Amino acid sequence: RMRKSGLQAVMGKYRFDTYETMEPWQETVKQNAIAYTEAQMGSAAEHRWFFIGGASGAGKSHICTAICREFLHQGKEVRYMLWRDETVALKANVNDSALYEKAIRALKTAEVLYIDDFFKCGQVEGGTQKPTEADIKLAFELLNYRYNQPDTITIISSESTLAEIFSI
């Protein structure tokens, strides 16, 4: 399961016990992540989504990988999706319906989907590139499907705030 998740290379070092809490907000993040993970062990968990936003280097990927690590130890199937890489591949196959459907279905139906760097689209002269219409459509297709599947767990890290994502 670890090898199939896409997180095998970092799983050993990105754990809750290695997440440094030098500042009070980091302790809050860690405790919320642990509480979220523990809540998912119950079959009737209500909050199947975990979102963390913040600047590059804040430890978002570390904490999300630690959550995924716990889910893998619980026997759950985890799928890692690096937003920029996977969306490029998906959009390249959008005109081949069989390839596109196979790739998007794997993301839609994963028991646990971890989307890393959501809406990170790269740099352009003068700042950060905004998500394209194709990015937005893809995000809606994927997230809306998962929203309507109560048994799926979705973990998202982003350099964007929730307010910025909602405005998009």
VEXDREN-2710 file (C-alpha; in Angstrom, 1 decimal):
% VEXDREN-2710
k/r/px/py/pz
1/ARG/0.0/0.0/0.0
2/MET/2.9/2.4/0.8
3/ARG/4.5/1.8/-2.6
4/LYS/1.2/2.2/-4.4
5/SER/0.4/5.4/-2.5
6/GLY/3.1/7.5/-4.1
7/LEU/4.5/8.5/-0.7
8/GLN/6.9/5.7/0.0
9/ALA/10.0/7.9/-0.3
10/VAL/8.9/10.4/2.4
11/MET/6.8/8.2/4.6
12/GLY/9.7/7.5/7.0
13/LYS/10.6/11.1/7.8
14/TYR/7.2/12.8/7.6
15/ARG/5.5/11.6/10.8
16/PHE/3.7/13.3/13.6
17/ASP/6.6/12.7/16.0
18/THR/9.1/14.4/13.6
19/TYR/6.9/17.5/13.0
20/GLU/8.6/20.3/14.8
21/THR/6.4/22.6/16.9
22/MET/8.5/25.7/17.6
23/GLU/5.5/28.0/17.4
24/PRO/2.1/27.7/19.1
25/TRP/0.4/27.6/15.6
26/GLN/2.5/24.5/14.7
27/GLU/1.3/22.7/17.9
28/THR/-2.3/23.6/17.0
29/VAL/-1.8/22.2/13.4
30/LYS/-0.3/19.0/14.8
31/GLN/-3.0/18.5/17.4
32/ASN/-5.8/19.2/14.9
33/ALA/-4.2/16.7/12.4
34/ILE/-3.9/14.0/15.1
35/ALA/-7.5/14.6/16.2
36/TYR/-8.7/14.5/12.6
37/THR/-6.9/11.2/12.0
38/GLU/-8.3/9.6/15.1
39/ALA/-11.8/10.8/14.2
40/GLN/-11.6/8.9/10.9
41/MET/-11.1/5.6/12.6
42/GLY/-14.9/5.6/13.5
43/SER/-17.1/4.4/10.8
44/ALA/-19.5/7.3/11.2
45/ALA/-16.9/10.1/10.9
46/GLU/-18.5/13.3/9.8
47/HIS/-15.5/15.4/8.7
48/ARG/-13.9/13.5/5.8
49/TRP/-12.0/16.5/4.5
50/PHE/-8.7/18.0/5.8
51/PHE/-7.3/21.3/4.4
52/ILE/-4.2/23.1/5.3
53/GLY/-3.1/26.3/3.6
54/GLY/0.0/28.4/4.1
55/ALA/3.3/29.6/2.7
56/SER/5.9/27.3/1.1
57/GLY/8.0/25.6/3.8
58/ALA/5.3/25.8/6.6
59/GLY/5.1/22.0/6.9
60/LYS/1.9/21.4/5.0
61/SER/3.2/18.4/3.1
62/HIS/4.8/17.0/6.3
63/ILE/1.6/17.1/8.3
64/CYS/-0.5/15.7/5.4
65/THR/1.9/12.9/4.8
66/ALA/1.9/12.1/8.5
67/ILE/-1.9/11.8/8.3
68/CYS/-1.7/9.5/5.2
69/ARG/0.9/7.4/7.0
70/GLU/-1.5/6.8/9.8
71/PHE/-4.3/5.8/7.3
72/LEU/-1.9/3.4/5.6
73/HIS/-1.2/1.8/9.0
74/GLN/-5.0/1.5/9.5
75/GLY/-5.2/-0.5/6.3
76/LYS/-6.7/2.3/4.1
77/GLU/-5.8/2.8/0.4
78/VAL/-4.0/6.1/0.0
79/ARG/-3.4/7.9/-3.3
80/TYR/-1.0/10.9/-3.5
81/MET/-1.7/13.5/-6.2
82/LEU/0.8/16.3/-6.8
83/TRP/-1.6/18.8/-8.4
84/ARG/0.6/20.4/-11.0
85/ASP/2.0/17.1/-12.4
86/GLU/-1.2/15.1/-12.4
87/THR/-3.3/17.9/-13.9
88/VAL/-0.9/18.4/-16.8
89/ALA/-1.1/14.7/-17.6
90/LEU/-4.9/14.7/-17.2
91/LYS/-5.4/17.7/-19.4
92/ALA/-3.1/16.2/-22.0
93/ASN/-5.4/13.2/-22.2
94/VAL/-8.7/15.0/-22.1
95/ASN/-9.4/14.3/-25.8
96/ASP/-8.8/10.5/-25.3
97/SER/-11.8/9.7/-23.3
98/ALA/-10.7/6.2/-22.3
99/LEU/-7.3/7.4/-21.0
100/TYR/-8.8/10.4/-19.3
101/GLU/-11.6/8.4/-17.7
102/LYS/-9.2/5.8/-16.4
103/ALA/-6.9/8.4/-14.8
104/ILE/-9.6/10.6/-13.3
105/ARG/-11.5/7.5/-12.0
106/ALA/-8.5/6.4/-10.0
107/LEU/-8.4/9.8/-8.3
108/LYS/-12.2/10.1/-7.8
109/THR/-12.5/6.6/-6.2
110/ALA/-9.4/6.5/-4.0
111/GLU/-10.3/5.7/-0.4
112/VAL/-8.0/8.4/0.7
113/LEU/-6.8/11.1/-1.8
114/TYR/-4.1/13.5/-0.8
115/ILE/-3.9/16.5/-3.2
116/ASP/-0.6/18.3/-2.6
117/ASP/-0.1/21.9/-3.8
118/PHE/-3.7/22.3/-4.9
119/PHE/-4.0/25.1/-7.5
120/LYS/-0.2/25.6/-7.6
121/CYS/0.2/26.3/-11.3
122/GLY/3.7/27.7/-11.5
123/GLN/5.4/31.1/-11.9
124/VAL/5.0/33.6/-14.6
125/GLU/6.7/36.9/-15.1
126/GLY/5.3/39.2/-12.4
127/GLY/4.0/36.6/-10.0
128/THR/2.1/33.3/-9.7
129/GLN/0.2/31.8/-12.5
130/LYS/-3.6/31.6/-11.9
131/PRO/-5.5/28.4/-12.5
132/THR/-6.8/28.1/-16.0
133/GLU/-10.4/27.3/-16.9
134/ALA/-9.3/23.7/-17.5
135/ASP/-7.8/23.5/-14.0
136/ILE/-11.0/24.8/-12.5
137/LYS/-13.2/22.3/-14.4
138/LEU/-10.9/19.5/-13.4
139/ALA/-10.9/20.5/-9.8
140/PHE/-14.7/20.8/-9.8
141/GLU/-15.1/17.3/-11.4
142/LEU/-12.8/15.7/-8.9
143/LEU/-13.9/17.4/-5.7
144/ASN/-17.6/17.4/-6.5
145/TYR/-17.4/13.7/-7.1
146/ARG/-15.6/13.1/-3.8
147/TYR/-17.9/15.4/-2.0
148/ASN/-20.8/13.2/-3.0
149/GLN/-19.1/10.0/-1.9
150/PRO/-19.3/10.0/1.9
151/ASP/-16.9/7.1/2.3
152/THR/-13.9/8.9/0.7
153/ILE/-11.4/10.9/2.6
154/THR/-9.8/14.0/1.0
155/ILE/-6.7/15.7/2.2
156/ILE/-5.6/19.0/0.6
157/SER/-2.6/21.2/1.0
158/SER/-2.3/24.5/-0.8
159/GLU/-0.3/27.7/-0.8
160/SER/-3.7/29.4/-1.5
161/THR/-6.1/30.3/1.4
162/LEU/-9.6/28.9/1.5
163/ALA/-10.9/32.4/0.6
164/GLU/-8.7/32.5/-2.5
165/ILE/-9.8/29.0/-3.5
166/PHE/-13.5/30.0/-3.0
167/SER/-13.0/33.1/-5.1
168/ILE/-11.7/31.0/-7.9
END
